[in-house]
Amino acid sequence: MRQAASYIELKLEIDSPIEVGEFVAAFTAIAAEYNRFNKVGSESAGEATLFVKAVTQGSIIAQLVPLLPLLSGSIEGMSAIITIEDFVRRYHSRLSTYLNPGGRAPDANRSELKDFSEQVAAIASHPGSNLSVAAIEIKDGQKRIKAAFSFDTFEAREIQNRVAEHRRELDHIEHSDHKRMLMVFTQTNTKSSPLGKRSGELVTVEKISHRPLPLVYASQMAEDRIKHEITVEPDNVYKKGFVVDLNVDQRAGKPIAYSVMNVHQVIDLPDDEEAA
């Protein structure tokens, strides 16, 4: 096959032997993410599949080429490099979100999170290794890097750990008993608390109980969102309502605490005069 005019290059720099499953998973993961990206607003999404073009000794290098007529200088070729470049930048943005404490790709589903984890698994399990992804254009016989990013072992482990947290949070959200409930604070605490422990805050959820009850954070993402409203936003948090998914902790059939798992929306509450 002739050299493609544009492609995605995936490079694994690993000194020690790598399991075949880890190697294959890294390429499968990026192919799946590319397909998701290409399906957004694309009528020809079904044509954009990827395959491994080459593997070299030493570091492991593969070229993932969309199955499109990538002729240099053609309209299709120019469109392809723009698509590939946009994908690499977007993919970097989504993966690197998990390098930040509490970082989450907000619309990521369980399938995509699995691919994120598999993308960095080989690097995470091999100290001193490195993963790089680049959008490559071949023009006038020269190789040009249009966009690129890389992660080392430490960063890969950070991503893997936070992706695992995100997957657990999605499990909790799906098993919440009460969805889209309006929660209002009566007591706040600016300090963070361990997940699953009482936070020192009190809230009311009138559809469940008129009494203020202790708040427990069951999700790091939910805690980060709420703490931002408490500590950063200038508006009075006691005049805000939080639309949340939660579970009710009970004793002897009576609610004793709320475990919040997901925050959908933060709204301004009407003043008492307006409500009257």
N, C-alpha and C positions, 0 to 999 in steps of 0.2 A: 504494500500500500504506500502511496506517495505521502510525503510529509504534509500534515494538515497546516493550514494557515494560522490556526489558533487552537489552543487546547489548555487544559488545566493540568499543571504538573504537581504531583504529590511526591514529596521526598522524605524518607525516613532515614535518619542518621542514627544507626544502632550498631555498637561494636559487638555486643553479645548476640548469640543465636536468638531468633524470634520464632515463636510458634506460628505455624501456617494460618491458624484461625485468627490470630491477632492481625496478621498482615492482610488477609483477605477482608476482615471486618473494617479496617481503615478505609479501603477503597469502596466497599459496599456502602459505608456510611456517607461518604462524600457524594457518591452517585445518587443516593436517595435524597440527600439535601438539595442537590442540583435539580433533580426532577421536581421537587416541591417548589423551588424557586421559579423554574421555567413554566410551571402550570399556571402561575398567577397572571391572568390576563393574556394568556397565549393560546390561540386556537390550534396551534400545531404542537402542543406540548407532548403528544404521544410520540413524535419523531425524535425528541431530544433525549435519547438514552446514551449511556457512556460505556466505554470499554477500556481495558488496560492495553496500551500500545507497546510499551517497552519497559523492561526491568534490567538494570545494570548491576554489576558486582560492586562490592564496597558498600556504599550507601545504596539504599533501595529507591529507585526512581521509577515512577509510572506516569504515563501520559493518559489522561482521561479525555477522550475526544467525543464531543457531541456528534451524533449521526446526522449531520447536515452537509450540504454541498459547500464545504469550506474552501472555496477557490480564492486564492489571494487576489485582491482587487475587486472581487465581485460584490454585489449588494449583500448577498447572503454572508459572504466572508466578513464584511465590515460589521454587519449586524451581529454576527457570532462573537466577535471579539468584544463588542460592547456588552453583550449579554454575559459573557464569561467574566469580564472585568467587574461588572456590577455584582455578579454572584460572589466572587472572591471577597469583595469589600463587605457585602452583606453577611457572608458566612463568618468573616472575621469579627464583625460587630456582634453577632449573636453568640459565638463561642466565648469571646472575651468578656461578655457580660458576666460570666460565671467566675471571673477573676476577682470580682468585687464582693465584699461581704454582703450577703443578702441579695446578690445580683440574680436576676431571673429574666429570661426571654418571655415576656408576658403571654404570648399566644402559642407557646410551644406545647404540643401535646405529648402523650406518653411515647408514641412512636418516634417522634423527633428527638426526644430526650435520650432514648435508647441509642440512637445514631450518634448523638453528641458524645455519649460515654464511650462507645466503641471507637469513635474517631481518635480519641486520645489514649485509649487503653494501652496500646503497645508502648507509647512514650512514658506513660505513668508507671509502668511496671519495669522499665529498664533505666536505671540511674545513668545520668550523663548523656541521654539521648535527646533527639530533637526532631520536631515535625515541622515541615514548611509546605505551604500551598501557594501556588502562583498562577496568575493568568498570563499566558505566553502568546505572543504574536510573532509570526515569522514574516518579516517584510524585507524585500530586497536581499534575501538570503541570510538576514541577520535575526538573531533571537532577541526579542525585546520583552522585558518584564513590565506588564501594564499595571499589575497590582499584586501584592504578596503579603504574607504574614507567616509567623513561626511561633511555636511554643516549645519550651524545654520541659524537662521532667517535672520540676517543681510546679510550673504553671499547669501542666497537664493534670497533675494530682489535685490541684485546687479546683480545676474545672470538673473533674470526675466527682469529687466530693460534693460540690454544690449542685451538680446535676442530680446526684443521688438524693440530696435533700429535696430538690424540686419534685422528683418523682414520688417521694413519700408524701409531700404536701398534696399532690394531686390525688393520691389514694385517700387521704383524710377528707379532702373536699368532697369526693364522690360519696363518702360515707357519712356526710353531715346530715343530721336529722332535720335541721331547720335551715331553709335556704332563703336568702334575700330578706332577712329580718332587719328592722330598724333598731339600732343600738345607740344609746345616748350615754355619755359619761356623766357621772356625778362626783367622781374622784379620780385624779390622774397621778401618774408617777413618771418622772422623766428618765429614770434609770431603767436599763434593760434587765430582764429576768430570764432564767433558763426556760426553754420551751417545756411546756407541760406543768409548770409550777405557777402558783398564783402570783400575779404581777404587782399586787398592792394597789390595783385600780378597781373602781366600782363602776358598774354600768347598769342601766335599766333596759329591758326589752319588754315593752308593755304588752305585747301579744302573748307573752309567756308569764310574766310576773311584774307587778307594780313595784316590788321591792328592789332596791339596788343590790346587786350580787357581785362577788369577786369575778375578775376577768382573768382567764388563762389563755396564753397564746399557744396554739397548737401548730402554728406555721410561722417560720421566720419571715416570709414574705408579708404576711398579715401584720406582724409586729412592726416591721420596717415602715410599712405604709402608715400605720396608726401613729407610731412614734414621730414620724415626720410631721404629721398634722399637729401633734402636741408640742414639739420642741422647735420646729422651724417656721411653720406657717404663722403669720401674724394674727389671724382671726382667732376669736375666742372658741376653744374647742368645745366648751359646754353649750355653745349655740350651734353645734354641728351634729348631724345624724350620720351614722355609719351603716351602710347597707351591707350586711355580712351573711356568710354561711357559718353556722355554729352548731355545737352539741350542747346539751344541758346535762350537767353533772347533778345527780339526785341522791338524796338520802331519805329513806322512809317515804319514798314517793313524792318528795318535795324538792324543788330546784334549789341548789346551794351554790352553783357557780356556772359560768358560761365559758366554753372553750371555743374561741374564734379561730376559724380555719382560712377564711378568704374574705377579702374586702372588695366588693364590687364597685362601690361608689361612696363619695362623701358629699353630703348635701347641707345647705344652710337651713336651719329650722326657723319657722316663723316666730316672731316675737309673740309674747303672751297677748299683747293687745290685738295683734293681727289675728291670732288664733280665735280670740273672743269675737 
